[in-house]
Amino acid sequence: MQSRYGSVRTGRHFGFDAMRQAAIFALLIGFGFLALTACSQDPEAKRVKHFARGQQYLSQGKADEAIIEFRNAIQAAPQYVEAHNALGRAYRQKGWIFDARSAFERAIEIRPDFVNAHLDLASIGLELGAAQIAETATDAALSTREWSSLVETSCLRL
């Protein structure tokens, strides 16, 4: 018997189509759940995970992998000054001096009293033969409260 849509559906075909539709629906629900759980990871957890991986890669001399991880950490937490500074160190390890300089300057922009970024920038200045950059960065590092507390702590230990 013909229907207006073509051949007649038998019970067997109808059952197969229903099962197929149910399987597709279940797969869609499963993929949707996976997408939601993957996207909902806490930004703080992402920041910490990527930064730790980046540090590990950097210590192993794997600058390319470290750069990816530090960028991911910055994407999760754009104001994460330590990640910007570490990214600069990874760039430096690759020989990308100007990118390193930019990363150190960004770290200083975010937190002007971050001594490590000033010292890393001073080192880059020396490497570039830019004495003025090195001197300015060193002076800035020495004038920070963080540096003062480091010196004070060291003197107390003596």
Rosetta blueprint (number, residue, H / E / L):
1 M L
2 Q E
3 S E
4 R L
5 Y L
6 G E
7 S E
8 V L
9 R L
10 T L
11 G H
12 R H
13 H H
14 F H
15 G H
16 F H
17 D H
18 A H
19 M H
20 R H
21 Q H
22 A H
23 A H
24 I H
25 F H
26 A H
27 L H
28 L H
29 I H
30 G H
31 F H
32 G H
33 F H
34 L H
35 A H
36 L H
37 T H
38 A H
39 C H
40 S L
41 Q L
42 D L
43 P H
44 E H
45 A H
46 K H
47 R H
48 V H
49 K H
50 H H
51 F H
52 A H
53 R H
54 G H
55 Q H
56 Q H
57 Y H
58 L H
59 S H
60 Q L
61 G L
62 K L
63 A H
64 D H
65 E H
66 A H
67 I H
68 I H
69 E H
70 F H
71 R H
72 N H
73 A H
74 I H
75 Q H
76 A H
77 A L
78 P L
79 Q L
80 Y L
81 V H
82 E H
83 A H
84 H H
85 N H
86 A H
87 L H
88 G H
89 R H
90 A H
91 Y H
92 R H
93 Q H
94 K H
95 G L
96 W L
97 I H
98 F H
99 D H
100 A H
101 R H
102 S H
103 A H
104 F H
105 E H
106 R H
107 A H
108 I H
109 E H
110 I H
111 R L
112 P L
113 D L
114 F L
115 V H
116 N H
117 A H
118 H H
119 L H
120 D H
121 L H
122 A H
123 S H
124 I H
125 G H
126 L H
127 E H
128 L H
129 G L
130 A L
131 A H
132 Q H
133 I H
134 A H
135 E H
136 T H
137 A H
138 T H
139 D H
140 A H
141 A H
142 L H
143 S L
144 T L
145 R H
146 E H
147 W H
148 S H
149 S H
150 L H
151 V H
152 E H
153 T H
154 S H
155 C H
156 L H
157 R H
158 L L
